[in-house]
Amino acid sequence: MQVMIETKNEEGLKALIGQEVSIWCMNYTYAGKLIGVNDTCVKLEGAKIVYETGSFIDSGWKDAQSLPWSTHYIQCSAIESFGGVK
């Protein structure tokens, strides 16, 4: 059986640039618009820290608080998972 593997240049976090994302890290969850990605950090605009998610069937977070600066950086080494927001 032959297996074909397709590689895309813009996969993972880079594919989500310009979208609203949720980033699950070792200690906290962050949400915001992903505006940058490099080898060490991701950059969020309008970032919020999520203290309580609430039910995942709800349309928003139960307790998400805006961070006091316009952009926020997250170390890639702390990221456990991530995804685009519906």
Secondary structure by P-SEA (a helix, b strand, c coil): cbbbbbbbccccccccccbbbbbbccccccccccccccccbbbbcbbbbbccccccccccccbbbbccccbbbbbccccccccccc
